[in-house]
Amino acid sequence: MTRKQRAQMAVDTLKRVYPDAMCSLEYQKPYELLIATRLSAQCTDARVNIVTRELFTQYPTLESLAEAPLEEIERIIHSCGLYKTKARDILGICRMLLDEYQGVVPDSIEALTRLPGVGRKTASLIMGDVYHQPAVVTDTHCIRICNRLGLVSEDAPYKVELALKKILPPEESSDFCHRLVLFGREYCRARGPRCEECPCWEFCPTYRK
């Protein structure tokens, strides 16, 4: 079985198990997803959703958030960890969007990664969820699971992204990455994976070992 064939089997299986592929971060506007994703570094999505409800209620527009006192943003996001760096990046993102992009979240990886604290993973999520372009979000679930399934043999996020782009159907790649998060939480966990109950066991080389 080729990696491309195994990738198609993984896409089909996870689509059946998780028909509703959705981002677990809550947002109403594109810039809110950008900020929520920045907050999610070394923090759970559940915690981020709690924090962003307060943040976006207190500062409901991009303009109001860009003018918010740094100390107040730090207070609100404190429980997300790395709050000083994240607060500074949030202000930088908002101000740069207003100053250089007329308040619109840009639609290219190159432009997105110019924003403070925004890397390829965040940029890819925006491209897939906001602009519905083929995108591969290489978070820890994606890297772990795709190695276990034999889809890649890489640990570096960018190398995993390039490898997956060669074997995933482009129109499925973004939703597939969302499904990997759900699958990683329920079955293919970092510790104590539920291999005996896993819907992917038939084509998983790690299970066969």
C-alpha positions as CSV (number, residue, x, y, z in Angstrom):
1,M,0.0,0.0,0.0
2,T,1.4,3.4,-0.9
3,R,1.3,6.4,1.4
4,K,-1.2,8.1,-0.9
5,Q,-3.5,5.1,-0.7
6,R,-3.2,4.9,3.1
7,A,-3.9,8.7,3.3
8,Q,-7.1,8.2,1.3
9,M,-8.2,5.5,3.6
10,A,-7.5,7.7,6.6
11,V,-9.4,10.6,5.0
12,D,-12.4,8.3,4.3
13,T,-12.4,6.7,7.8
14,L,-12.2,9.9,9.8
15,K,-14.8,11.5,7.6
16,R,-17.1,8.6,8.5
17,V,-16.3,8.8,12.2
18,Y,-16.3,12.6,12.4
19,P,-18.7,13.9,9.7
20,D,-18.7,17.4,11.1
21,A,-15.2,18.7,10.7
22,M,-15.1,21.9,12.7
23,C,-12.4,24.0,14.4
24,S,-12.7,23.7,18.2
25,L,-11.9,27.3,18.7
26,E,-14.9,29.6,18.9
27,Y,-15.0,32.8,16.9
28,Q,-17.4,35.1,15.0
29,K,-14.9,37.1,12.9
30,P,-11.7,36.2,11.0
31,Y,-9.5,38.2,13.3
32,E,-11.0,36.5,16.3
33,L,-9.8,33.1,15.0
34,L,-6.4,34.6,14.4
35,I,-6.2,35.8,18.0
36,A,-7.7,32.6,19.5
37,T,-5.1,30.5,17.6
38,R,-2.3,32.7,19.0
39,L,-3.7,32.2,22.5
40,S,-3.8,28.4,21.9
41,A,-0.1,27.9,22.0
42,Q,0.7,25.7,25.0
43,C,-2.9,26.0,26.1
44,T,-6.1,24.0,25.6
45,D,-8.8,25.1,23.2
46,A,-11.3,24.8,26.0
47,R,-9.4,27.3,28.1
48,V,-8.9,29.7,25.1
49,N,-12.7,29.6,24.4
50,I,-13.4,30.7,28.0
51,V,-10.8,33.5,27.8
52,T,-11.9,34.8,24.4
53,R,-15.5,35.1,25.4
54,E,-14.5,37.7,28.0
55,L,-11.9,39.3,25.7
56,F,-14.2,39.8,22.7
57,T,-17.2,40.8,24.9
58,Q,-15.1,43.6,26.5
59,Y,-13.5,44.6,23.2
60,P,-16.1,43.7,20.5
61,T,-14.3,45.4,17.6
62,L,-10.8,45.2,16.1
63,E,-10.5,48.9,16.7
64,S,-11.4,48.7,20.4
65,L,-9.0,45.8,20.9
66,A,-6.2,47.6,19.2
67,E,-6.7,50.5,21.7
68,A,-7.0,48.3,24.8
69,P,-4.5,48.8,27.6
70,L,-1.8,46.1,27.5
71,E,-2.3,45.4,31.2
72,E,-6.0,44.7,30.8
73,I,-5.3,42.2,28.0
74,E,-2.7,40.5,30.1
75,R,-5.2,40.3,33.0
76,I,-7.9,38.7,30.8
77,I,-5.6,36.2,29.0
78,H,-3.5,35.4,32.1
79,S,-4.7,31.8,32.4
80,C,-3.7,30.9,28.9
81,G,0.0,31.1,29.9
82,L,2.8,33.1,28.3
83,Y,0.4,36.0,28.7
84,K,2.9,38.8,28.4
85,T,4.1,37.7,25.0
86,K,0.6,36.8,23.8
87,A,-0.9,40.1,24.9
88,R,1.9,42.0,23.1
89,D,1.3,40.0,20.0
90,I,-2.5,40.5,20.2
91,L,-2.0,44.3,20.2
92,G,0.5,44.0,17.4
93,I,-1.7,41.9,15.3
94,C,-4.7,44.3,15.7
95,R,-2.7,47.4,15.0
96,M,-1.0,45.9,12.0
97,L,-4.3,44.7,10.5
98,L,-5.7,48.2,10.8
99,D,-2.5,50.0,9.7
100,E,-1.5,47.8,6.8
101,Y,-4.5,45.7,5.8
102,Q,-7.5,48.0,6.3
103,G,-8.7,45.8,9.1
104,V,-9.0,42.7,6.9
105,V,-7.2,39.5,7.7
106,P,-4.9,38.8,4.7
107,D,-5.4,35.8,2.5
108,S,-1.9,34.5,1.9
109,I,0.6,32.6,4.0
110,E,3.3,35.2,3.3
111,A,1.2,38.1,4.5
112,L,-0.2,36.2,7.5
113,T,3.2,35.2,8.8
114,R,4.2,38.9,8.8
115,L,1.8,39.4,11.7
116,P,3.3,39.4,15.2
117,G,3.4,35.8,16.7
118,V,1.8,34.2,13.6
119,G,3.6,31.1,12.3
120,R,2.7,28.7,9.4
121,K,0.4,26.6,11.6
122,T,-1.8,29.6,12.4
123,A,-1.6,31.0,8.9
124,S,-2.6,27.6,7.5
125,L,-5.6,27.4,9.8
126,I,-6.7,30.8,8.6
127,M,-6.3,29.9,5.0
128,G,-8.3,26.7,5.4
129,D,-11.1,27.9,7.7
130,V,-11.5,31.5,6.6
131,Y,-10.6,31.4,3.0
132,H,-11.4,27.7,2.3
133,Q,-8.1,27.1,0.5
134,P,-6.3,23.8,0.7
135,A,-4.2,23.9,3.9
136,V,-2.4,21.5,6.3
137,V,-2.3,22.5,9.9
138,T,0.6,20.6,11.5
139,D,-0.2,20.7,15.2
140,T,1.0,18.0,17.7
141,H,-2.0,15.8,16.9
142,C,-1.3,15.9,13.2
143,I,2.4,15.1,13.6
144,R,1.9,12.3,16.0
145,I,-0.9,10.6,14.2
146,C,0.4,10.9,10.7
147,N,3.7,9.3,11.8
148,R,1.8,6.5,13.6
149,L,-0.3,5.9,10.5
150,G,2.7,5.8,8.3
151,L,1.7,8.8,6.2
152,V,4.9,10.7,7.1
153,S,8.3,10.0,8.6
154,E,9.0,13.5,9.8
155,D,8.8,15.4,13.1
156,A,9.5,18.9,11.9
157,P,6.1,20.7,11.3
158,Y,7.1,22.2,7.9
159,K,8.4,18.9,6.6
160,V,5.2,17.2,7.7
161,E,3.2,19.8,6.0
162,L,5.1,19.4,2.7
163,A,4.9,15.6,2.9
164,L,1.1,15.6,3.6
165,K,0.5,18.0,0.7
166,K,1.9,15.4,-1.7
167,I,-0.5,12.7,-0.6
168,L,-3.7,14.3,0.7
169,P,-6.5,15.3,-1.6
170,P,-6.2,19.1,-1.5
171,E,-10.0,19.7,-1.0
172,E,-9.9,17.3,2.0
173,S,-6.7,18.5,3.7
174,S,-8.1,21.3,6.0
175,D,-11.1,19.2,7.3
176,F,-8.8,16.2,7.7
177,C,-6.6,18.1,10.0
178,H,-9.6,19.1,12.1
179,R,-10.6,15.5,12.3
180,L,-7.1,14.5,13.4
181,V,-7.6,16.7,16.5
182,L,-10.8,14.9,17.4
183,F,-9.3,11.5,16.6
184,G,-6.2,12.3,18.7
185,R,-8.3,13.2,21.7
186,E,-10.5,10.2,21.5
187,Y,-8.4,7.3,20.1
188,C,-4.8,8.1,19.1
189,R,-3.8,9.8,22.3
190,A,-0.2,10.7,23.0
191,R,-0.3,8.4,26.1
192,G,-2.5,5.4,26.3
193,P,-3.8,5.2,22.7
194,R,-7.0,3.1,22.3
195,C,-5.6,0.9,19.5
196,E,-8.0,-2.0,20.1
197,E,-11.0,0.2,19.5
198,C,-9.4,2.4,16.8
199,P,-11.3,2.8,13.5
200,C,-8.0,3.0,11.7
201,W,-6.4,-0.2,13.0
202,E,-6.8,-2.1,9.7
203,F,-4.3,0.1,7.8
204,C,-2.2,1.4,10.7
205,P,1.4,0.1,10.6
206,T,1.9,1.0,14.3
207,Y,-0.9,-1.2,15.3
208,R,0.4,-4.1,13.3
209,K,3.8,-3.9,15.1
